[in-house]
């Protein structure tokens, strides 16, 4: 074990190297952002494949053994068959004395077009207000989600190699190109590789989320699940004219609006009987974690542009984002939504909503509760229309132990690089991959974000600040030393 003075000298050397090579690290990010690796749009699939090849080359250049695993193809709803991008499995270092840390990231991105409201070309990494070395923001699709963090991790590993330092841990990499399209094929691959590639992995680190604030670092130890529902109401085979039929039929859209309206009251409370029954009780330790969190309500409100939240205190807001389920209505398919007027009675409409569920809610139970509730409301309407409720997608919540070695090491690294303790946070959205890794490998999983709250990961003008990208690289390097020390 290194003495603290020699380890801090080592850290200084590492940090100086990272500072001195910022330009190179930003140039690498620019190259990656330039690839339109949008996994959602079929015509860009070739670009995703090209991106995966770049990743494989980059890991090989580090000295890693790289295996690009072919996952075959998948069929789109329109019948078109597309190849799936391969998943890159990389391995660097096999010292039995060292812990093995597996890093997961993705290099596909959300769709982006300049005309969506971007100030710069989304696929040209552009630094704005970079007068002073550290203040610039690096704008581009994928800058924070997730190309920046993947590169920060690779840069950190590269720094040890460049300085000819002994690797403090063994590295494994799992980099995919279908995360934004549902990580097709990943779960099956993890199951197949569990006894081989993952057999000697001690820890799994995912850096695919954001801090809670713009300034204060955070570690994420849980996320809500997501159960997505379709509720379909159909009266006949064709749309009707409201002049000819309005006033004499049961309109499907009226039924649907009543059904959707029955789900949540005006205070945000879900009105489905039994839905809160299995929500885990709040512990005292958790309550304390929430109190110390730096969370600016005003900033959060400004970020989303609303006048007022449902709750007034930081604690209440965070609890309702992380600890309690929520229900959101997302849209109605089949209803007329173009500009102008069209006096149509749609024959079939599909309402779409989702429930973010939390420990210890069970997906099968949630589905049953939703179906029973909607069928009950519908039956009271005495409508002859056909009702169909389905749950096309269900992702489970994820929760880790904040007292784990992994979290201790990350917390120390944050203290070293940022000079303060991180906030321990949960994510209100769903991170299926954390849950999948934890379930399959049974290893300790941590989410270790380096992006700030205002990075805009799925919206226009996505960015990572130069500060977060470069300090994030230092953070990962410091983390390698800390996790090695704890072993």
N, C-alpha and C positions, 0 to 999 in steps of 0.2 A: 504494500500500500504506500502510495506517495505521501510525503509529508505535505502539509498545506502550502508551505512556502514554495516547494518545487512545483507543486501542481499549479499554483498561481502564476509562476514564471512560465510554465508550459501554456497556460491559458493566454497569457499576454502574447506569447509568440504566435499562437494560433489566431488570436483576434487581430493582431497586426497584419498577418498574412491576408486575412479576409478583407480587412479595410483596404489594403493595398491592391487587392484584385477585384474591387467592386465593379470596375468597368467591364472586366471579362465576364463576371457573373451576370451583369445586366445584358451584355451582348448575347449570352447564351439564352436568356429569357426572351430576348427579342426574336431570336431564331425560332424558338419553340412557339411563341405567340403567332408568328407569321404563318404557321400551318393551320389551315381551317379544319381542325379535327373535330367537327361537329358530328356527334354520333346519332343525332336525331334525324337529320335529313339524309335520305338515301343517296342523293347525288354527291354527297361529300364523303361517303364511306372510304373511297380511295385515299383521301387525305388522312383519315384516321389510321389507315394501314401504314401510310408513310410516317406518321407520327410515332407509331409503335416501333418501326424500324429505327428511327432516330434514337429512341430510348434504349433499344437493345445495343446500338452502337456506343452510346454514351456510357452505359454500364460496362461494356466490354473494355472501353478505353480506361476505365477505373481499375481494370484488372479482374473484374468479376467474371465468374462463369455464368454464361447467360443461356437460358432456354426459352425460346419463343414458342409457347404452346398453342397449337392450332385448335380452335374451338368449333370448327365447322361453319355452318351457316344457319340463318334463321329466316322465317317467312314473315313478311309484312301482312297487315290486314288485307291489302289489295292483291295478295297472291304473289307479289314479287319476292324472289329469294335473294338474300344478300349474304355475302361472306361476313362472319364475325371477325373483328380484329383479334389477333393473338394476344394472350396475356404473357407479359414478360416476367419470368422468374429469374432472379439474379442472386448470386451467392458470392460473398467475399470474406475470406478468413475462415479457418476451421480449427482455431486453437481451442482445445477442450477446456483450458483454464478460463477462457473468457465466456461471459454470457452472450447469447445470440439474440439480437434484436431484429425483428422483421418489420420493415416499413411498407405500408400500403399507400398507394396514391393512384390517381387517374390522370390521363392526359387528353381525354376528350373534353369537349366544351359544349356549353349551351349555344343555341343559334344566336347569331348577331349580324345585323346589317347597319351600315352607317345611317340609313334613313329611319331607323327605329328611334333616333334621337341621340345618337352618339355625337360627341363634339369632335372626335378624331376617328380615323379608320380603326375599327375594332381589331383588325389583324396586323396593325403596325404598332408595336409597343412605343408609346410616346410619353416622354417625361415632361411634366408641366410644373412650373414654379420651382425649378431646380437651381435657383441662384446659388444658394448655400448648398454644399455637398449633400446634406442629409435631409433636406426638406421636400425634395421632389416626390411627386406621385407618378407611378408608372402605370399608364392607362392601356388596357388591351384585354380582349376576351381571353380568359384563362389565367390572367396575371395572378389572381388570388385563388381561383377555383379551377384547376388545382396545380397548374404548371409551375407557378412560383414556389409553393411549398415543396413540391417534388424536387425541383432544382436546388432549393436551399439545402435539402438533406444531402443530395448528391455533391453539392459544393463543399459541404462540411466534411464528407468522407474524403473528397479529393484533397482538401487542405492537409489532412494527416499524411496522405501519400506524397504530396508535393514537398512537405517538410521532412519527409523520410522518418516519420514517427511511427512507433509501433501502434497497431490498431488496438484500441482499448476494448473493443467488442467485436464479435463476428456479425457480419451484416447479411440479411436476406432482404430481397426486394420483391414485392408483388405489385406490378404496375399494369393497370388495365385501360382499355379504351372504350368501354361501354357504360360507364357509371351514370352518365346523364340519361341513358336510355334503359336504365334498370339493371345494369351489371349482368346482362345475359350470359349464362354459362359459368359465371365466377363461382357460385356456390358449389356446383358439381365438381369443378376443378379443385377447390379447397378440400372437398371430401376425398377425392381421388389421391391428393397429395398429402393428406393428413399424416399417414404413416411414414412417408418418405421425406419430402421437402420440409414439412413442419415438425418432424419428429424431434429435432434438436433445438427448436425455437423456444426461448424463454419468455419473450415479451413481444407484443404486437403494438406498434405505434401507427396511428392514423393522423395525418395532418390535413384534414379536408373540412375545416370549419373555421369560425371566426371568434375573436375575443368578444366579450360583451360590451366593452367600451372602446373608444378610439385610442386610448392611451395605456390602459392597464392590462398587462398580460393575464391570461386565464388558462385553466386546465379544465377539460370537459370530462365529466364522469358518468353522464347518462343522456339518453335522448328518448323522446316520445315515439311511440309506434304510429302507424297510420292504417286505418281501415277505410277503404274507399267504397262508396256505394252508388249504385244506379237504381233509381226508382222510375219505372216506366208505366205510363198510363196510355191506353190505346182504345179508341172508340170504333174506328172502322178502317177501311183500307186506303181511303183518300182524304185529302184536305177538303174542307167545305167552305162555302161562301156564307158570311155572316148575315147577308140580306135574305138568303133563302132558308137558312137553318138556325140563325141566331134566335134564341128564345124558345126553341122547342127540343133542344137536345142537351144531354149532360156533356159539357165541354171538358175534354181531357186536361186542358191547361188549368181550368178552375180546380179540378180535383188535385192536380199536382201542386198548385200553389197552397192549397189547404194542407196537403201532406207536408210540404217543406216548412210551412209556417208552424207546424205542430212540434218541430224538432227542438227549437231553442227559444227561450223567452228573451225579453228585451234586456235582461241583466247578464245575458251570456250563459245562463244556467241551462244545461241539457235536460229536456223534458221527457226523455225515454226512461220509463220505470226501471229501477234496478241498476242503472248504468254506473252509479257511484259506489255500489255495494262493495266491490273488491279493490277500490283504490287504497293503496298502502297508507297507513297512518303516518303522520308527520312526527319525526323524532326530534328530541331536544338538540342533538348534535347538528341535525340538518337546519333547524331553525337558526342556530348560531352562524352556520355557514352563510345563510341568506343575509343576516344582519351586516356582516362585514363587507359584503359585496359592493363594489363601486359601480353604481348604475345611475346614470343621469336620466331621470324621467323626461325632462324637457328635451334633451338631446334625442332620446329615443322617439319622442313624439314628433320632433322636427324631421328626423330621418324618414318617418313614414307620412308626414304631412297631414295628420288628423288633428282635430280640435281638442279632443278629450278621450281619455281611455275609460274603460269600464271600472277601473279601480284607481284609488288615489295614492296608495303608498307603494314604495319600492317592493316591500315584502310581498304584498298582495299580487302585484303585477308578476313578479318572478314565480311565485307559487302557481299562478294560473297559466304561466307559459311552460312550466317544467313539470310540476307535481300533479296537476289536475288535468283531466281530459278536456278537450274542446271539440266543438263541432262547427264546421264551416261549410257553407253552401257555395258551390263553385260555378254552377251554370245550368242552363237548360238547353238540351239538344232538341232540334225539331221545331222550336218556336221561331216565329219570324223575327229576325234581328237586324235586317238591313235598314239604312236610313229611309225616311219617307213612310207612307201609310199603305198598308195592304190589309184589307178587311177579310182576313182568312181565319178559319178555325182549324188549327192543326189537328190531324187525325191521331198522331202519336207523338208524345213528348217524353223526354227522359231527363229527370232531375239528377244532378250529380252533387254529392256531398261527401265529406270525409270526417272521420272521428280520429283525433290524435289520442291514442290510448297510452296509459301509463302503467307501471307495475301496481298491482298484480292482476290487471284485467286480462281476461282470456278472449282471444279473437273469436273463437266459436261461440262463446256466450254472448259477446257483443253483437255478433251477427244475428243470433236468435232474438235478442232483446229488440234490435232495430226492426227486424221483420215483423215480430208480434205487434210492436207499437204501431207501425205503419198500416198493417192489415186491420188493426182495431180502429184506427182513425178513419180508414177508407170505408169500412163496413158501415159506420154511422152515417155516411153520406148517401147510402142506398143508390150508388151509381152502378149502371149496367156495364161500365167500362172495364177493361181488363187491366189488372194491376200485376206488375212483376218487380220484385225487389231482388237485387243481386249484389254480391260483394266481390268485384273482380280482382281486388288487390288487398292483401293484408300483410303489413309489416309489423313485427313485434318491437316493443320498447327495449332499451338496453340500459344496464346500470352496472357500474364498476365500484370497487372499494377504494375510497380516497386515501386509505391508510397503507395501501400497497407500496412495495419498494419502488415500483415504476413511477408512482406519483411523487414519492419522496425525492427521487433523483431529479425529476423534471422540476420540482419546486425549488431545489437547490440551484439548478442551472439557471432558472429564471431570476433567482436572487442575485446570482453572480453577474448575469448580463444586464438585467434591468434595475437591479438595486432594490427590488421590493418583492413581497410575497404575491403570488398570483391569486386571483379570484378562483374559487372552485365553482364551476357552473355546470348546468345541464343544458341540453339543447332542446328547444321547443319543437324543432322539426325532426325528421326521421333520418337516422343514419343506419340503414339496413346492414351495411358492411361491418360495423362494429359488433352488432349482434351476431352476425353470421360467423365472424372470426372467433368470437367468444364461445359460441355454441359448438362449433366444429372442433377448434383446436384445444378448447378448455384452458387456454393460456390467458395471462393477464393482458387486458387490452386498454390502451389509453388514447384519448383524443388530445392532440398536442397542437393547438392552432398557432399560426404566426400572423394571420391577417387581422386587421382591425375591423371594428363593428361597421364602419362606413365604407367598406370595400365594394359593396354593391355586387355580390357574387353572381346573381342571375339577372341583373338588370343592365341598363345602359351605363356606359362610362365605368365599367368594372375597372378596379385598380388595386395595386398593392403599393404601399409607400416604399420608397427606396430604403428608408429607415427600417421598416418591418422586414423587408426582404434580406437586408444585410445583417441586421441584428438577429433575425431569425436563423440565419446561417450560423452565426456565433452560438446561438442558443442550442442548436442541435449538436454542435461540436462539444460544447460544455456538458451537455446531457450525456454524450458518449462517455466522457471521463467520470461523471457522477455515478452512472449505472455500474461502471466497472469497479468504482470504489466500494459500492455497496455489496459487491460480491466478494 
